Amino acid sequence: CHIQIAKTQDEVHGARLKMADTLVVCEVTTALEPTALGVLRRGVTRAFINPEVVQAAAAKDQAGGRPDTNAITKRLQRMLGGERVEQVDASWLAVQLLGDTIFANSIMLGYTWQRGELPLSLDAILRAMELNGVAIEKSKAAFGWGRRAALDLEGVIARAEEIGGPRVDRTPPTIAAKLESYRDHMRKYGGARFEKRFNRLAERIIAADMRVNGEMGPFSEAGL
């Protein structure tokens, strides 16, 4: 959703959103929706990304697996400038520190606020949580963890691991890593002949992707 902040309601309702100062992404695939991409501006917009993928978004992925969250982050970095895009695994932190992913949004809110990208007072945000009336204390705690993460992310990760156990790397394997895995599988299944046939097919798919897109991307991943 879009949140517009202005001194009066007339200013909010009378203006069409053309540019976003801040993009807060609580589910990573939404960052590539047209409504989001259309208001991003290089040198202006700062983006804060939670690399969480909900089940529905994963099901829509053309490659049939979990979307490559790092690729989405890198695309935004190319659009906005690398220094203007930050990623924090708020869903993992929420589970480790507070027991539920529902608090990831409040962690992202705290992180963004501490970075100075939300023109709201601390009292106003905390009062809004009280008026909302749902899990007030945990929501405030999540907001506080987000603020701490903006100042010392590694320290917060370390504390989360102390409470909930070691962090699991959710980074999707690279195409090169998948290729090697598939080659190994073919070699074990059918020997050198199967591996050779797979290599020829993989080379054709990658060559086509390179001709059209200039790099190994979703086409290579889907074809392999």
Secondary structure, DSSP 8 states (H G I E B T S, - for coil): ------SSHHHHHTS-----SEEEESSGGGGGSHHHHTT--TTT-EEEE-----HHHHHH-TTSS---HHHHHHHHHHHH-GGGEEE--HHHHHHHHHS-GGGHHHHHHHHHHHTT---S-HHHHHHHHHHH-SSHHHHHHHHHHHHHHHH-HHHHHHHHHHHH----------HHHHHHHHHHHHHHHHHHHHHHHHHHHHHHHHHHHHHHHSS--HHHHHH-
